[in-house]
Amino acid sequence: MPFNSIISRTDAAALIPEDSSREILKSLPETSIVMQLARRLTDMGTAQRRLPIMNALATAYFVTGDTGLKQTSEISWANKYIDAEELAVIVPISEAVLDDNAFDIWAEVRPALIEAFGVAIDQAVLYGTNIPASWTTNLGAAGLVALSTAAGNTVSAAAYTDLYEALLGETAAGVSGSLGLLEADGYMATGHVADTTMKRKLRNVRDADGNPIFRTNMQDSTRYDLDGAPIMFPTNGAIVAATALVVSGQWNQLVYAMRQDITYKVLDQAVITDGAGNIIYNLAQQDMVALRAVMRLGFALPNPINRMQQVAASRAPFAVLTA
């Protein structure tokens, strides 16, 4: 883990500082594909929120004859939780570098922090990269892609005639494409997240006459969608093509809540250490300052029982297309 990164004089060719706070939250969903698509709940008042979900469905029975006995049924609920975890970063810089610059250096740093926070969130939720321990219970130990795989909602494009069949149709033997697997679990796709290489792959899907299937008007800008749901192509590295080409899902089933808005604090008397406690920077002694950005939020995938798929381990509101 890096503890000795610093903005050098070379890194900051020209800028100047200004203390500010609580701005990243407004822009963060623009860089985090997961936050754009997931459903935001009201802000959390404590570090944990309980989400009761139904985990047993009622059954009704026909009565035999005029005096037949009416049967009983049970409905039960289970608790799911959203746990707020902290996401943070510290950016140190020499005061001399700040003094020698003519522009607002923190104004240049903030967009980079927005992108970094968005990437960290997307990779944790999708792939379990550096995922907080509490989220492994809420989302699965390795994120949504692994959860979909465990539920059997993963298909390889190589096993199908073309991408249209792999995504929207089924093989001649009746093997469903990725959206069919999602629908078999009782969910409907509201959006898709795809690797950028999928744009050219989709442009290359043609009908029997050689006409592109996914574009109907050469005069309008191309809008990519599958079965009426939009496809998004993030450029922040959130999608790893080797693991998933397209992640499709009913994204309102993925929920998140904020516990603490992103805040900034400019440090000038702190000591920065590595994981072993070794001092890397002594800000006061080395005439340095550092910008600290902190936020707390939580994600959860309640995945309640439904009539289409009542086995929790086989049910997921997401499906994945791989190479």
C-alpha positions as CSV (number, residue, x, y, z in Angstrom):
1,M,0.0,0.0,0.0
2,P,1.4,3.4,-0.9
3,F,2.2,5.8,1.9
4,N,5.0,7.9,0.3
5,S,3.2,9.5,-2.7
6,I,3.5,13.3,-2.9
7,I,2.8,16.1,-5.4
8,S,6.3,17.2,-6.4
9,R,7.3,20.5,-7.9
10,T,7.4,18.8,-11.3
11,D,3.9,17.4,-10.8
12,A,2.4,20.8,-10.1
13,A,3.7,23.0,-12.9
14,A,1.4,25.9,-12.0
15,L,-1.3,26.4,-9.4
16,I,-2.3,27.8,-5.8
17,P,-4.3,26.5,-2.8
18,E,-7.7,27.3,-1.4
19,D,-9.5,25.4,1.4
20,S,-12.9,24.1,0.4
21,S,-15.2,21.3,1.2
22,R,-18.3,19.2,0.4
23,E,-18.1,19.7,-3.4
24,I,-17.1,16.2,-4.5
25,L,-20.5,14.7,-3.6
26,K,-22.3,16.7,-6.3
27,S,-19.9,15.5,-9.0
28,L,-19.1,11.9,-7.7
29,P,-22.1,10.2,-9.4
30,E,-20.8,11.5,-12.7
31,T,-17.6,9.5,-12.4
32,S,-19.0,6.5,-10.5
33,I,-21.1,4.3,-12.9
34,V,-22.5,2.4,-9.9
35,M,-23.8,5.5,-8.2
36,Q,-25.4,6.7,-11.4
37,L,-27.4,3.5,-11.7
38,A,-28.0,2.4,-8.2
39,R,-30.9,3.7,-6.0
40,R,-29.9,6.2,-3.4
41,L,-31.7,5.9,-0.1
42,T,-32.1,8.7,2.4
43,D,-28.9,9.6,4.3
44,M,-28.0,7.4,7.2
45,G,-28.3,8.8,10.8
46,T,-26.1,6.0,12.2
47,A,-23.3,3.8,11.0
48,Q,-25.8,1.0,10.2
49,R,-29.2,0.8,8.7
50,R,-31.5,-2.2,8.8
51,L,-33.5,-3.2,5.7
52,P,-36.2,-5.8,6.5
53,I,-36.9,-7.9,3.4
54,M,-39.4,-10.7,2.8
55,N,-37.8,-14.2,2.6
56,A,-40.8,-16.5,2.6
57,L,-43.9,-16.1,0.4
58,A,-47.5,-16.8,1.2
59,T,-49.4,-19.7,-0.4
60,A,-53.1,-19.8,-1.0
61,Y,-55.1,-23.0,-1.3
62,F,-58.4,-24.0,-2.9
63,V,-61.0,-25.3,-0.5
64,T,-62.5,-28.7,-1.2
65,G,-66.3,-28.7,-1.1
66,D,-68.6,-26.6,1.1
67,T,-67.2,-27.7,4.4
68,G,-63.5,-28.2,3.4
69,L,-60.8,-27.0,5.8
70,K,-58.9,-23.8,5.0
71,Q,-55.2,-24.2,5.1
72,T,-52.6,-21.8,6.7
73,S,-49.5,-20.2,5.3
74,E,-46.5,-18.4,6.7
75,I,-44.8,-15.2,5.7
76,S,-41.5,-14.3,7.2
77,W,-39.0,-11.5,6.9
78,A,-35.2,-11.2,7.3
79,N,-32.9,-8.3,8.0
80,K,-30.4,-6.9,5.5
81,Y,-28.1,-4.1,6.5
82,I,-26.3,-1.1,5.0
83,D,-23.0,-0.4,6.8
84,A,-21.3,2.9,6.4
85,E,-17.6,2.6,5.6
86,E,-15.0,5.3,5.3
87,L,-13.3,6.2,2.0
88,A,-10.4,8.6,2.3
89,V,-7.2,9.9,0.8
90,I,-4.5,12.4,1.8
91,V,-2.6,14.4,-0.8
92,P,0.6,16.0,0.6
93,I,2.5,18.9,-1.0
94,S,5.4,21.2,-0.1
95,E,4.5,24.7,0.9
96,A,7.3,26.0,-1.3
97,V,5.6,24.4,-4.3
98,L,2.3,26.0,-3.4
99,D,4.0,29.4,-2.9
100,D,5.7,29.3,-6.3
101,N,2.5,28.6,-8.2
102,A,0.1,31.2,-9.6
103,F,-3.1,29.1,-9.7
104,D,-5.4,27.2,-7.3
105,I,-3.7,23.9,-6.9
106,W,-6.5,22.4,-4.8
107,A,-9.0,23.3,-7.6
108,E,-6.9,21.1,-9.9
109,V,-6.6,18.3,-7.3
110,R,-10.3,18.0,-6.5
111,P,-11.4,16.6,-9.9
112,A,-8.7,13.9,-9.6
113,L,-10.1,13.0,-6.1
114,I,-13.6,12.8,-7.6
115,E,-12.4,10.3,-10.2
116,A,-10.4,8.3,-7.6
117,F,-13.3,8.0,-5.2
118,G,-15.6,7.0,-8.1
119,V,-13.2,4.3,-9.3
120,A,-12.7,2.9,-5.8
121,I,-16.5,2.6,-5.3
122,D,-17.1,1.0,-8.7
123,Q,-14.3,-1.5,-8.3
124,A,-15.4,-2.5,-4.8
125,V,-19.1,-2.9,-5.7
126,L,-18.5,-4.7,-9.1
127,Y,-15.4,-6.8,-8.4
128,G,-14.8,-6.7,-4.6
129,T,-11.6,-4.8,-5.1
130,N,-10.5,-3.6,-1.6
131,I,-14.2,-4.1,-0.5
132,P,-14.8,-3.2,3.2
133,A,-15.5,-6.3,5.3
134,S,-19.1,-5.3,6.2
135,W,-19.9,-4.9,2.5
136,T,-18.9,-8.5,1.8
137,T,-22.0,-9.6,3.7
138,N,-24.2,-6.9,2.0
139,L,-23.0,-7.4,-1.6
140,G,-21.1,-10.7,-1.6
141,A,-17.5,-11.3,-0.9
142,A,-16.2,-10.4,-4.3
143,G,-18.9,-7.9,-5.6
144,L,-21.7,-8.1,-8.1
145,V,-19.9,-9.9,-10.9
146,A,-18.9,-12.8,-8.6
147,L,-22.4,-12.8,-7.1
148,S,-23.9,-13.2,-10.6
149,T,-21.5,-15.9,-11.4
150,A,-22.4,-17.9,-8.3
151,A,-26.1,-17.6,-9.1
152,G,-25.5,-19.0,-12.6
153,N,-26.1,-15.7,-14.3
154,T,-23.0,-15.6,-16.5
155,V,-22.7,-16.5,-20.2
156,S,-19.8,-16.5,-22.6
157,A,-20.2,-14.8,-25.9
158,A,-18.1,-17.5,-27.5
159,A,-20.8,-20.0,-27.0
160,Y,-23.3,-18.1,-29.1
161,T,-23.7,-17.4,-32.8
162,D,-23.4,-13.6,-32.3
163,L,-23.8,-10.9,-29.6
164,Y,-27.5,-10.5,-30.3
165,E,-28.1,-14.1,-29.4
166,A,-25.7,-14.0,-26.4
167,L,-27.4,-10.9,-25.0
168,L,-31.0,-10.9,-26.1
169,G,-31.9,-14.3,-27.4
170,E,-31.1,-18.0,-27.0
171,T,-29.2,-20.7,-28.9
172,A,-30.9,-23.2,-31.2
173,A,-30.8,-25.6,-28.3
174,G,-32.7,-23.2,-26.1
175,V,-29.7,-22.0,-24.0
176,S,-30.6,-18.5,-22.8
177,G,-28.6,-15.4,-23.3
178,S,-27.7,-13.1,-20.4
179,L,-30.9,-11.1,-20.3
180,G,-33.0,-14.4,-20.3
181,L,-31.1,-15.5,-17.2
182,L,-31.9,-12.3,-15.5
183,E,-35.6,-12.6,-16.4
184,A,-35.7,-16.2,-15.2
185,D,-34.7,-14.8,-11.7
186,G,-37.7,-12.5,-11.7
187,Y,-35.8,-9.3,-12.7
188,M,-35.8,-7.0,-15.7
189,A,-32.8,-5.1,-17.0
190,T,-33.0,-1.4,-16.4
191,G,-29.4,-0.7,-17.5
192,H,-26.2,-2.2,-18.8
193,V,-22.6,-1.3,-18.1
194,A,-20.1,-2.4,-20.8
195,D,-16.4,-2.3,-21.6
196,T,-15.6,0.3,-24.3
197,T,-14.6,-2.5,-26.7
198,M,-18.3,-3.5,-26.8
199,K,-19.1,-0.4,-28.8
200,R,-17.3,-1.7,-31.8
201,K,-18.5,-5.2,-31.2
202,L,-22.1,-4.0,-31.2
203,R,-21.6,-1.9,-34.3
204,N,-20.4,-5.0,-36.1
205,V,-23.6,-7.1,-35.3
206,R,-25.5,-7.2,-38.6
207,D,-28.7,-8.8,-40.0
208,A,-28.8,-11.2,-42.9
209,D,-28.6,-8.2,-45.4
210,G,-25.5,-6.8,-43.8
211,N,-27.3,-3.9,-42.0
212,P,-26.2,-3.0,-38.5
213,I,-28.7,-4.2,-36.0
214,F,-28.0,-1.7,-33.2
215,R,-28.2,1.5,-35.3
216,T,-31.3,2.5,-37.4
217,N,-30.6,6.1,-38.3
218,M,-27.4,7.3,-39.8
219,Q,-28.3,11.0,-39.3
220,D,-28.8,10.9,-35.5
221,S,-26.1,10.2,-33.0
222,T,-26.0,6.6,-31.9
223,R,-27.7,5.8,-28.7
224,Y,-26.8,2.3,-27.4
225,D,-29.5,0.3,-25.7
226,L,-30.5,-3.3,-25.3
227,D,-34.2,-4.2,-25.2
228,G,-35.0,-0.6,-24.3
229,A,-32.5,-0.2,-21.5
230,P,-29.5,2.1,-22.0
231,I,-25.9,0.8,-22.2
232,M,-23.2,2.9,-20.5
233,F,-19.5,2.7,-21.4
234,P,-17.5,4.0,-18.4
235,T,-14.0,5.3,-19.2
236,N,-12.8,5.2,-15.6
237,G,-11.5,1.6,-15.7
238,A,-14.5,0.4,-13.7
239,I,-15.2,-2.5,-16.2
240,V,-12.5,-5.1,-16.6
241,A,-13.0,-6.8,-20.0
242,A,-11.1,-9.9,-19.0
243,T,-13.8,-10.5,-16.3
244,A,-16.9,-9.0,-17.8
245,L,-17.8,-7.4,-21.1
246,V,-21.3,-6.4,-20.1
247,V,-23.0,-6.3,-16.7
248,S,-26.8,-6.1,-17.0
249,G,-29.2,-5.7,-14.2
250,Q,-32.2,-4.3,-12.5
251,W,-30.1,-1.6,-10.9
252,N,-32.8,-0.2,-8.5
253,Q,-32.2,-3.4,-6.5
254,L,-28.7,-2.1,-5.6
255,V,-29.1,0.6,-3.0
256,Y,-26.7,2.9,-1.2
257,A,-26.9,5.6,1.4
258,M,-24.6,8.4,2.6
259,R,-23.5,8.6,6.2
260,Q,-21.1,11.5,5.8
261,D,-20.8,13.9,2.8
262,I,-17.3,14.2,1.4
263,T,-15.4,16.8,3.4
264,Y,-11.9,18.4,3.0
265,K,-9.5,19.4,5.6
266,V,-6.1,21.1,5.0
267,L,-3.5,19.7,7.4
268,D,-0.3,21.5,8.3
269,Q,0.7,20.0,11.7
270,A,0.2,16.3,11.1
271,V,2.5,13.4,10.8
272,I,1.9,10.9,8.0
273,T,3.0,7.3,8.6
274,D,3.0,4.0,6.7
275,G,1.2,0.8,7.8
276,A,4.1,-0.1,10.1
277,G,4.1,3.3,11.9
278,N,7.2,4.7,10.2
279,I,7.0,8.4,9.7
280,I,7.0,9.3,6.0
281,Y,6.2,13.0,6.3
282,N,6.2,15.4,9.2
283,L,4.3,18.3,7.8
284,A,5.3,20.9,10.3
285,Q,9.0,20.0,10.3
286,Q,9.2,19.7,6.5
287,D,7.1,22.8,5.7
288,M,4.4,20.8,4.0
289,V,0.6,20.8,3.9
290,A,-1.8,18.0,2.9
291,L,-5.4,17.9,1.7
292,R,-7.4,15.2,3.4
293,A,-10.7,14.1,1.8
294,V,-13.1,11.8,3.7
295,M,-16.5,10.3,3.0
296,R,-18.7,7.5,4.5
297,L,-21.3,5.5,2.6
298,G,-22.7,2.1,2.4
299,F,-24.0,-0.3,-0.3
300,A,-26.3,-3.3,-0.1
301,L,-28.1,-5.7,-2.4
302,P,-31.2,-6.9,-0.5
303,N,-32.2,-9.4,-3.2
304,P,-35.6,-10.3,-1.7
305,I,-37.4,-13.5,-2.5
306,N,-39.8,-13.5,-5.5
307,R,-42.1,-16.0,-7.3
308,M,-39.8,-16.6,-10.2
309,Q,-36.7,-17.8,-8.2
310,Q,-37.2,-18.6,-4.5
311,V,-33.7,-20.1,-4.0
312,A,-31.5,-17.2,-2.7
313,A,-28.3,-18.8,-3.9
314,S,-29.6,-19.1,-7.4
315,R,-31.2,-15.6,-7.5
316,A,-29.4,-12.4,-8.6
317,P,-30.7,-9.1,-10.1
318,F,-27.6,-9.0,-12.3
319,A,-26.2,-11.0,-15.3
320,V,-22.8,-10.9,-16.9
321,L,-21.6,-11.5,-20.4
322,T,-18.0,-12.6,-20.7
323,A,-15.8,-13.1,-23.7
